[in-house]
Amino acid sequence: QVQLVESGGGLVQPGGSLRLSCAASTSRFSIYAMGWYRLAPGKQRELVAEITAGGSTYYAESVKDRFTTSRDNAKNTVYLQMNTLKPDDTGVYYCNARLLNHNNWGLGTQVTVSS
């Protein structure tokens, strides 16, 4: 079981930026695919971004060209840089560590985009 702790959420104005971090408690961090999911009010949880063990990335269409995910295997940490934030980006952001069919989840961090 991998413990994941997210940080970096908060309140930001539209057009602003935030960087989320997720620290993982495993020495095998480098072999996990790491994802960021978002749960917005009244919506289903959706995959926002993912970075594989090999460094390939995926982004939801709604965040392409605005969000960037990266990982630092030496620090067992994955990041989500969020730029040009919109009110629709509001939600709880969850970190996910995936290995084959096994998923581990963090408790989430709230991001609120509002003026």
Sequence and secondary structure as in RCSB ss.txt:
>XXXX:A:sequence
QVQLVESGGGLVQPGGSLRLSCAASTSRFSIYAMGWYRLAPGKQRELVAEITAGGSTYYAESVKDRFTTSRDNAK
NTVYLQMNTLKPDDTGVYYCNARLLNHNNWGLGTQVTVSS
>XXXX:A:secstr
   EEEE  EEE TT  EEEEEEE  TTGGGSEEEEEEE TTS  EEEEEE TTS EEE TTTTTTEEEEEETTT
TEEEEEE S  GGG EEEEEEEEETTEEEE   EEEEE  
